[in-house]
Amino acid sequence: MAIKKIDLKNKTKIELQEELHQALREQFNLRMQKGTNPQGVKSHAFKNVRRYIATLKMTIHQKTDQL
């Protein structure tokens, strides 16, 4: 998930939406892991995924405005 913003801007809108779907699934999986084993999940993982989702949404929105 360590993708630079420049790499995201080079992707198409469909690719970005697929990345967003994967990130949302990862966020869901983290929540499920926290529910079953709270000590096994790193708290910073939630923050990283939330920020990545925000970056993806922002980039998708910018691409929509450009068209």
Secondary structure, 3 states (H helix, E strand, C coil): CCCCHHHHHCCCHHHHHHHHHHHHHHHHHHHHHHHHCHHHCCHHHHHHHHHHHHHHHHHHHHHHHHC
